[in-house]
Amino acid sequence: MDEHLFLKGQRVITPEGEGEVADAIGDKVVIKLDNGTTQTFSSNDVHDNNSAG
């Protein structure tokens, strides 16, 4: 089982840009993007930022 676990405040990369986890509910992750907006993504579309460069 490929389960993604995200913690509040965790830095992530989404299809809309970088941001941090505001909440995670089931397979949905609410992200506060660096541009100031908040969006909900499928956990499959969100990636941990710790592997970046």
C-alpha positions as CSV (number, residue, x, y, z in Angstrom):
1,M,0.0,0.0,0.0
2,D,1.4,3.3,-1.1
3,E,0.3,5.7,1.7
4,H,1.4,9.3,1.8
5,L,1.6,10.8,5.3
6,F,1.8,14.6,5.5
7,L,2.2,16.6,8.7
8,K,0.9,20.1,9.3
9,G,3.6,22.7,8.5
10,Q,5.5,20.3,6.3
11,R,7.0,21.9,3.2
12,V,5.7,20.3,0.0
13,I,5.6,20.7,-3.8
14,T,2.3,20.7,-5.6
15,P,1.2,21.1,-9.2
16,E,0.5,24.8,-8.4
17,G,3.8,25.5,-6.7
18,E,5.4,25.1,-3.3
19,G,3.7,25.5,0.0
20,E,3.1,24.0,3.4
21,V,0.5,21.5,4.7
22,A,-2.4,23.2,6.5
23,D,-4.4,20.0,7.0
24,A,-4.6,16.4,5.7
25,I,-8.0,14.6,5.6
26,G,-8.0,11.1,4.1
27,D,-6.3,11.2,0.7
28,K,-6.8,15.0,0.4
29,V,-4.2,17.5,1.6
30,V,-4.9,21.1,2.2
31,I,-2.0,23.3,1.2
32,K,-1.3,26.9,1.9
33,L,0.7,27.9,-1.1
34,D,3.6,30.4,-1.0
35,N,1.5,32.7,-3.2
36,G,-1.0,33.1,-0.3
37,T,-3.8,30.9,-1.6
38,T,-5.0,27.7,0.0
39,Q,-5.9,24.7,-2.2
40,T,-6.8,21.1,-1.7
41,F,-4.9,18.4,-3.6
42,S,-5.0,14.6,-3.8
43,S,-2.1,13.2,-1.8
44,N,-0.8,11.7,-5.0
45,D,-0.2,15.2,-6.4
46,V,1.7,16.4,-3.3
47,H,5.4,15.6,-2.8
48,D,7.7,16.2,0.1
49,N,10.1,19.1,-0.5
50,N,13.0,17.5,1.4
51,S,14.4,15.9,-1.8
52,A,14.7,19.2,-3.7
53,G,18.2,20.2,-4.7
